[in-house]
Amino acid sequence: MKPNMGIIQAMIRITAGISIVGYATAVLVTRPRKLTAHLALLAGAMKIAEGIVRYCPSMTIINQFLHKQDSQDQEQDSQGKEKDSQGE
């Protein structure tokens, strides 16, 4: 896995993850069976892990989609220019 985020973004994810885990832990102390607190704890742990390894799977998917869109747009632009030059 190649890192797909910078140091600052990784630090932000780690900080946000620690905050989310702290909040979820505080809620679970008072209401141990609350499902949303368990999900928040899981999401916070995931953010901490993403920050540590500097890899986010969803960013990879989004970047692949955007690069596919860019290549299709460039291909359409080049085809349009070829048609314009043939028409003259």
Secondary structure in CASP SS format (residue, H / E / C, confidence):
PFRMAT SS
TARGET T0000
AUTHOR 0000-0000-0000
METHOD secondary structure of the structure
MODEL  1
M C 1.00
K C 1.00
P C 1.00
N C 1.00
M C 1.00
G C 1.00
I H 1.00
I H 1.00
Q H 1.00
A H 1.00
M H 1.00
I H 1.00
R H 1.00
I H 1.00
T H 1.00
A H 1.00
G H 1.00
I H 1.00
S H 1.00
I H 1.00
V H 1.00
G H 1.00
Y H 1.00
A H 1.00
T H 1.00
A H 1.00
V H 1.00
L H 1.00
V H 1.00
T H 1.00
R C 1.00
P C 1.00
R C 1.00
K C 1.00
L H 1.00
T H 1.00
A H 1.00
H H 1.00
L H 1.00
A H 1.00
L H 1.00
L H 1.00
A H 1.00
G H 1.00
A H 1.00
M H 1.00
K H 1.00
I H 1.00
A H 1.00
E H 1.00
G H 1.00
I H 1.00
V H 1.00
R C 1.00
Y C 1.00
C C 1.00
P H 1.00
S H 1.00
M H 1.00
T H 1.00
I H 1.00
I H 1.00
N H 1.00
Q H 1.00
F H 1.00
L H 1.00
H H 1.00
K H 1.00
Q H 1.00
D H 1.00
S H 1.00
Q H 1.00
D H 1.00
Q H 1.00
E H 1.00
Q H 1.00
D H 1.00
S H 1.00
Q H 1.00
G H 1.00
K H 1.00
E H 1.00
K H 1.00
D H 1.00
S H 1.00
Q H 1.00
G H 1.00
E C 1.00
END
